[in-house]
Amino acid sequence: MDIDYRVVYSDPPLANKRKRDTVEIPWSLKVPVRRVLSGRLTYQCALQQALSADLVIVQQENKLLLNYVLHIVRRFGGVRLAYFGHGRNFQARDRNSREERWKRFWTTRVDWWFGYTEETRAHLIQLGFPPERVTVFNNAVDTRLTRTVAESTPEKRLDDLRREMGLTGSNVGIFVGGLYPDKRLGFLIDAAERVRAQLSDFELLVVGGGEELQRVEGLASLRPWMRVTGPRFGTDKVELMRLAKLFLMPGLVGLAVLDAGAAGLPTITTAFPWHSPEIAYLEPEVNGLIIEQWQDPQAYADAVIALLCDPGRLSVMSHAARVTAETRSVEAMAENFAAGVVAALRSKPGSLFARSSSC
């Protein structure tokens, strides 16, 4: 099947820009975006492009006004529509909120679904969506650079970097990600203090940007064993990860589990109720740990201490983390997604009146 695949995108919201991890896509089409009600609603100016396509794949978000226009067009047989996304808001504190009920209302009213992980498929089936119309692409991130740099960085470079960062201990934990409330940075620092109290050479690296950067920098200024670098990317980021033994993220875990694994770092998190669907890639006691007492920093600290003090167990977990990252690759994701596009184009349109089992 000869397929002309086009990507249409727009500038991200301000909160995403603050992370300083977005790029332009030169081979795709960038269109204007209109935001109203302080960004609570967004209209992406891509209707013309959508109407000329045989299949339109859009993100499942309540605030995207273009989606509703496409639902109306679909109602009259004008477009074949697919969602990609989580299936629900995994960070929603109230799963029966007005927003979540509205999302469920529209979830099954499409022709095809591209789900991030098997958790998405299970949710869609529960809502009554046909399983044969779901493609699970196993969302991933390109970890080839991480893997290459992690394997090739010479010890001399790491020694120089330790001196540059002022690190003197042999037990380093690292956090790499956006600095915002769901990452539970206060909890992380509290737990790190408890680790430090028992392991005198423990040090913490925090790498990333976001709305809580200044607060975290202030907390680090009072803790000589803690370093905050701000956003780092590419080789710079991976070299910092190579200084650590554990990837510490007690709050929301998503694709970071794969990046950590590519660097050989087991991810240590908690049973935080609002993880992203990629938490499915973390297998407790295999490639990382999920601390059930998710509100107890001492329980988290104890788990970190126990793992750092058991080199054999740590080595086995590090190897398993690498295997996970190799298996959940961006290449495999692309193949899964492409197969789903072909299947969606070959399928008959779905029911115009599909209903979810729960509104």
Backbone torsions as a table, in degrees:
resi	resn	phi	psi	omega
1	MET	NA	126.9	179.7
2	ASP	-87.4	114.2	-174.6
3	ILE	-121.4	127.7	173.3
4	ASP	-96.3	103.2	-173.9
5	TYR	-98.0	121.0	-176.7
6	ARG	-120.2	139.3	176.8
7	VAL	-111.0	125.3	177.1
8	VAL	-115.2	127.7	-176.1
9	TYR	-141.4	170.4	-179.5
10	SER	-141.5	173.0	176.7
11	ASP	-62.8	142.9	-179.7
12	PRO	-78.1	167.4	174.6
13	PRO	-64.2	163.5	-177.1
14	LEU	-58.2	-39.6	-178.6
15	ALA	-59.9	-37.1	177.2
16	ASN	-72.8	-36.1	178.8
17	LYS	-62.0	-34.9	-177.7
18	ARG	-62.6	-24.5	178.4
19	LYS	-72.0	-18.6	177.6
20	ARG	56.8	41.8	179.4
21	ASP	-129.0	23.3	179.3
22	THR	-104.3	155.5	-179.2
23	VAL	-136.9	164.4	171.1
24	GLU	-84.9	152.4	179.4
25	ILE	-116.0	96.8	-170.9
26	PRO	-64.1	-27.1	-176.0
27	TRP	-89.5	0.5	-178.2
28	SER	-112.4	-175.5	-178.4
29	LEU	-108.7	122.5	177.0
30	LYS	-99.3	128.4	-178.6
31	VAL	-121.6	157.6	178.7
32	PRO	-65.8	158.0	176.5
33	VAL	-132.5	138.8	178.5
34	ARG	-111.8	128.1	179.2
35	ARG	-115.9	132.4	-179.7
36	VAL	-127.3	165.4	-179.1
37	LEU	53.1	50.4	178.3
38	SER	56.9	36.1	176.6
39	GLY	86.1	1.6	-179.2
40	ARG	-71.4	-22.6	175.3
41	LEU	-128.1	143.1	-175.6
42	THR	-135.8	133.8	174.2
43	TYR	-118.8	117.2	177.1
44	GLN	-92.0	125.1	-172.7
45	CYS	-80.3	69.6	-175.4
46	ALA	-130.2	19.6	-177.0
47	LEU	-63.3	-42.0	-178.8
48	GLN	-59.0	-45.2	179.7
49	GLN	-65.2	-39.0	-178.8
50	ALA	-65.2	-41.0	-176.4
51	LEU	-68.5	-18.7	-179.9
52	SER	-92.2	2.4	-175.4
53	ALA	-102.5	154.4	174.3
54	ASP	-82.8	-26.0	178.4
55	LEU	-142.7	130.5	177.8
56	VAL	-116.8	123.4	179.3
57	ILE	-108.8	119.6	-178.0
58	VAL	-124.7	156.0	177.2
59	GLN	-72.4	141.1	179.5
60	GLN	-84.3	94.6	177.4
61	GLU	-142.0	135.8	-179.5
62	ASN	-59.8	-33.9	-170.5
63	LYS	-81.5	-7.2	-175.8
64	LEU	-85.1	100.9	-173.7
65	LEU	-65.3	-31.2	179.5
66	LEU	-59.2	-33.3	179.9
67	ASN	-56.8	-41.9	-177.6
68	TYR	-69.0	-35.9	174.9
69	VAL	-61.6	-42.7	-179.6
70	LEU	-68.1	-33.3	175.0
71	HIS	-62.0	-40.4	178.3
72	ILE	-65.7	-45.2	178.9
73	VAL	-61.3	-42.7	178.5
74	ARG	-59.8	-38.3	-178.5
75	ARG	-56.6	-29.4	-179.6
76	PHE	-103.1	18.8	175.2
77	GLY	75.6	20.0	-174.2
78	GLY	-89.9	-14.4	-177.9
79	VAL	-157.6	145.7	172.4
80	ARG	-95.7	124.3	-168.3
81	LEU	-116.9	136.6	176.2
82	ALA	-130.9	145.8	172.5
83	TYR	-100.2	148.4	161.6
84	PHE	-128.2	145.4	-179.2
85	GLY	156.0	-157.7	-175.1
86	HIS	-87.0	-24.0	-173.6
87	GLY	96.2	-30.3	175.3
88	ARG	-157.0	168.2	176.9
89	ASN	-83.1	104.0	-177.4
90	PHE	-67.7	-15.1	178.6
91	GLN	-98.0	2.2	-179.4
92	ALA	-68.5	124.4	179.3
93	ARG	-73.0	-29.1	179.6
94	ASP	-121.4	105.6	-176.5
95	ARG	-73.3	-8.1	176.7
96	ASN	-111.8	20.5	178.2
97	SER	-67.5	165.7	178.1
98	ARG	-57.2	-41.3	-178.8
99	GLU	-64.0	-42.9	-178.6
100	GLU	-71.7	-34.7	175.8
101	ARG	-65.1	-39.6	177.4
102	TRP	-63.8	-41.1	179.1
103	LYS	-64.5	-43.0	178.8
104	ARG	-61.9	-36.1	-179.2
105	PHE	-56.8	-40.9	-175.8
106	TRP	-91.7	-14.5	-171.0
107	THR	-56.6	-40.1	-176.0
108	THR	-95.7	2.2	-176.3
109	ARG	-94.7	47.8	176.9
110	VAL	-136.4	170.3	-178.5
111	ASP	-86.8	-25.9	-176.2
112	TRP	-153.1	158.9	177.9
113	TRP	-131.1	135.3	170.9
114	PHE	-112.2	104.7	-174.1
115	GLY	-99.4	144.6	-176.9
116	TYR	-62.5	-48.7	-177.3
117	THR	-142.5	-179.6	178.0
118	GLU	-63.3	-24.7	176.4
119	GLU	-62.0	-35.8	177.0
120	THR	-66.0	-45.2	179.9
121	ARG	-59.1	-45.3	-179.4
122	ALA	-60.0	-40.9	179.2
123	HIS	-65.1	-42.6	-179.0
124	LEU	-65.2	-41.1	178.4
125	ILE	-63.3	-39.4	178.2
126	GLN	-60.6	-32.6	179.0
127	LEU	-82.3	-4.5	177.6
128	GLY	97.4	9.2	179.4
129	PHE	-78.6	139.0	-177.4
130	PRO	-61.8	124.3	-177.9
131	PRO	-62.0	-28.3	-180.0
132	GLU	-71.6	-7.9	177.6
133	ARG	-106.4	20.5	179.0
134	VAL	-117.4	126.3	171.2
135	THR	-107.5	119.3	173.4
136	VAL	-94.7	113.7	-176.1
137	PHE	-97.3	-2.1	-179.9
138	ASN	53.2	79.2	-176.6
139	ASN	-50.3	134.5	-176.3
140	ALA	-144.8	173.5	176.4
141	VAL	-127.8	151.1	-179.1
142	ASP	-70.8	108.0	-177.2
143	THR	-104.4	10.7	-177.0
144	ARG	-62.5	-43.6	178.7
145	LEU	-64.0	-43.8	179.4
146	THR	-57.9	-47.6	-178.6
147	ARG	-63.2	-44.3	-177.7
148	THR	-64.5	-48.1	-179.1
149	VAL	-65.9	-41.2	-179.3
150	ALA	-61.4	-35.7	-177.5
151	GLU	-83.6	-21.6	-171.4
152	SER	-109.4	-10.6	-177.6
153	THR	-67.2	122.1	-178.6
154	PRO	-71.0	154.1	-179.2
155	GLU	-60.7	-33.5	179.8
156	LYS	-62.0	-40.9	178.2
157	ARG	-63.2	-39.9	179.2
158	LEU	-67.1	-38.8	177.0
159	ASP	-63.3	-42.6	178.1
160	ASP	-62.8	-39.9	-179.2
161	LEU	-68.0	-37.3	176.6
162	ARG	-60.1	-44.2	178.9
163	ARG	-64.8	-41.8	179.4
164	GLU	-60.6	-38.5	-179.2
165	MET	-85.6	-8.2	-178.8
166	GLY	73.0	28.2	179.3
167	LEU	-90.9	132.3	-178.4
168	THR	-123.0	-13.6	-176.0
169	GLY	-89.5	166.8	178.9
170	SER	-99.2	-7.8	-179.8
171	ASN	-116.2	98.1	-177.3
172	VAL	-115.5	132.0	171.2
173	GLY	-108.6	149.1	-178.0
174	ILE	-133.3	142.5	170.1
175	PHE	-115.2	129.0	175.1
176	VAL	-130.4	118.4	179.8
177	GLY	164.3	-175.6	177.6
178	GLY	-69.3	142.6	-179.0
179	LEU	-99.9	90.6	179.9
180	TYR	-145.9	167.1	-167.8
181	PRO	-53.9	-42.2	-176.3
182	ASP	-65.4	-13.4	176.0
183	LYS	-78.0	-11.9	173.9
184	ARG	57.9	53.1	-176.5
185	LEU	-68.7	-34.2	175.6
186	GLY	-62.0	-42.6	176.2
187	PHE	-61.0	-44.5	-179.9
188	LEU	-58.1	-46.5	-177.4
189	ILE	-68.8	-38.0	176.1
190	ASP	-59.7	-48.6	179.6
191	ALA	-64.2	-39.4	179.9
192	ALA	-62.4	-37.5	176.4
193	GLU	-60.9	-38.3	179.7
194	ARG	-69.9	-36.4	175.0
195	VAL	-64.7	-46.1	-179.5
196	ARG	-59.3	-35.2	-179.3
197	ALA	-63.9	-25.9	-179.1
198	GLN	-107.0	-25.6	175.4
199	LEU	-118.5	100.7	-170.5
200	SER	-67.2	-16.2	179.5
201	ASP	-102.6	13.6	177.5
202	PHE	-75.8	136.7	176.4
203	GLU	-137.1	153.8	-175.8
204	LEU	-122.4	130.0	173.6
205	LEU	-108.7	130.8	175.9
206	VAL	-118.5	117.4	-176.0
207	VAL	-120.3	123.0	178.1
208	GLY	150.3	171.5	178.5
209	GLY	-129.1	170.3	179.9
210	GLY	146.1	-174.2	-172.3
211	GLU	-65.0	-20.3	-178.0
212	GLU	-103.2	12.8	-177.3
213	LEU	-59.1	-48.3	-177.8
214	GLN	-63.7	-39.2	178.9
215	ARG	-63.4	-43.3	-179.6
216	VAL	-67.3	-38.5	176.6
217	GLU	-61.8	-39.1	177.7
218	GLY	-63.6	-42.2	178.0
219	LEU	-65.9	-37.1	179.7
220	ALA	-67.7	-31.6	-179.3
221	SER	-63.9	-19.7	178.9
222	LEU	-96.4	0.2	-175.9
223	ARG	-131.6	99.3	-175.5
224	PRO	-63.8	-13.8	-179.9
225	TRP	-93.6	8.0	-176.7
226	MET	-121.0	136.9	179.0
227	ARG	-125.1	137.2	176.0
228	VAL	-121.7	123.5	-173.5
229	THR	-102.7	-15.7	-168.3
230	GLY	78.7	-171.9	-177.7
231	PRO	-65.8	135.7	172.6
232	ARG	-134.9	145.6	-176.0
233	PHE	-135.5	165.1	174.0
234	GLY	57.1	-137.1	-177.1
235	THR	-59.5	-40.1	-180.0
236	ASP	-57.3	-44.4	-178.9
237	LYS	-66.2	-45.7	-176.1
238	VAL	-65.4	-39.5	178.6
239	GLU	-61.6	-37.5	175.9
240	LEU	-65.8	-38.8	178.2
241	MET	-63.3	-32.6	179.8
242	ARG	-67.5	-16.4	178.1
243	LEU	-78.3	-13.2	-172.7
244	ALA	-103.7	164.3	174.3
245	LYS	-108.0	-25.1	-176.8
246	LEU	-136.1	147.4	174.6
247	PHE	-100.7	113.1	-172.2
248	LEU	-104.8	114.4	-179.4
249	MET	-147.4	83.7	-175.4
250	PRO	-73.1	-16.2	178.3
251	GLY	-96.9	-146.6	-173.9
252	LEU	-56.1	124.0	177.2
253	VAL	-112.3	133.9	175.5
254	GLY	-135.5	-124.7	-177.7
255	LEU	-66.1	-14.4	179.9
256	ALA	-57.0	-27.2	-179.1
257	VAL	-62.2	-31.0	178.5
258	LEU	-77.8	-41.6	177.6
259	ASP	-62.1	-42.6	177.8
260	ALA	-62.1	-44.5	-179.3
261	GLY	-61.9	-38.8	179.0
262	ALA	-62.5	-27.3	176.7
263	ALA	-90.3	3.9	178.8
264	GLY	78.7	24.5	-177.3
265	LEU	-108.9	119.9	170.8
266	PRO	-64.9	141.2	178.0
267	THR	-92.4	129.4	177.6
268	ILE	-111.6	112.9	-179.8
269	THR	-130.3	-167.5	177.9
270	THR	-126.8	173.4	176.4
271	ALA	-80.4	44.3	174.4
272	PHE	-53.3	125.9	-171.6
273	PRO	-70.7	-5.8	-171.0
274	TRP	-124.1	37.7	174.8
275	HIS	-65.2	158.5	170.5
276	SER	-75.1	163.2	-175.0
277	PRO	-61.2	-21.8	-179.8
278	GLU	-67.5	-6.5	173.8
279	ILE	-58.7	-20.3	178.3
280	ALA	-60.1	-22.1	-179.2
281	TYR	-79.2	-14.5	-178.3
282	LEU	-90.7	115.4	179.2
283	GLU	-102.3	111.7	-177.7
284	PRO	-56.3	135.8	-179.8
285	GLU	67.5	7.7	176.2
286	VAL	-113.5	-66.7	179.0
287	ASN	-114.6	12.7	178.9
288	GLY	170.9	-166.3	-179.0
289	LEU	-134.7	143.0	170.4
290	ILE	-120.8	109.1	-177.3
291	ILE	-80.3	118.8	-174.9
292	GLU	-64.3	-37.9	179.8
293	GLN	-78.1	76.6	-167.7
294	TRP	-71.1	-12.5	178.6
295	GLN	-106.1	10.0	-175.4
296	ASP	-112.5	100.0	-179.1
297	PRO	-63.3	-27.5	179.1
298	GLN	-68.9	-39.9	177.2
299	ALA	-62.2	-39.9	177.8
300	TYR	-64.8	-46.5	179.9
301	ALA	-60.9	-43.1	-179.6
302	ASP	-60.4	-40.0	179.6
303	ALA	-66.5	-40.5	178.0
304	VAL	-63.8	-45.9	-179.8
305	ILE	-60.7	-46.9	-178.4
306	ALA	-59.8	-40.0	-178.8
307	LEU	-72.3	-41.2	178.2
308	LEU	-64.7	-28.3	-178.8
309	CYS	-89.8	5.7	-179.9
310	ASP	-128.7	80.8	-174.6
311	PRO	-56.6	-36.9	-179.6
312	GLY	-64.1	-47.3	178.4
313	ARG	-63.1	-40.7	179.5
314	LEU	-63.2	-41.0	-179.7
315	SER	-63.9	-42.1	179.1
316	VAL	-63.5	-43.0	179.1
317	MET	-65.5	-39.0	179.7
318	SER	-61.5	-43.3	178.3
319	HIS	-63.2	-44.3	179.9
320	ALA	-63.3	-36.2	178.2
321	ALA	-63.5	-40.0	177.5
322	ARG	-63.4	-42.8	-179.6
323	VAL	-62.0	-41.9	178.5
324	THR	-59.2	-45.2	-179.0
325	ALA	-65.0	-35.9	178.9
326	GLU	-70.0	-35.8	-178.2
327	THR	-74.0	-44.7	-179.7
328	ARG	-90.2	66.2	-173.8
329	SER	-92.4	161.5	177.4
330	VAL	-68.7	-27.7	176.9
331	GLU	-65.9	-44.0	177.6
332	ALA	-64.7	-39.3	178.0
333	MET	-60.2	-46.3	-179.2
334	ALA	-62.2	-40.5	178.4
335	GLU	-63.9	-43.3	179.0
336	ASN	-62.8	-43.6	-178.7
337	PHE	-65.2	-44.5	-179.8
338	ALA	-61.7	-41.2	177.8
339	ALA	-62.5	-36.6	177.8
340	GLY	-66.5	-38.5	177.8
341	VAL	-61.6	-45.6	178.9
342	VAL	-61.5	-45.4	-179.5
343	ALA	-63.1	-39.7	-179.8
344	ALA	-65.9	-40.4	-179.9
345	LEU	-68.6	-31.2	-179.1
346	ARG	-82.6	-16.9	-176.0
347	SER	-80.2	162.2	171.4
348	LYS	-77.6	151.6	177.1
349	PRO	-57.4	147.3	178.8
350	GLY	-76.0	175.2	179.3
351	SER	-63.3	135.8	177.8
352	LEU	-73.1	-16.5	-174.0
353	PHE	-118.8	29.0	179.3
354	ALA	-57.9	140.2	-179.4
355	ARG	-127.3	146.3	175.6
356	SER	-82.6	159.4	-179.1
357	SER	-81.3	-8.0	-178.0
358	SER	-148.3	120.8	176.5
359	CYS	-115.3	NA	NA
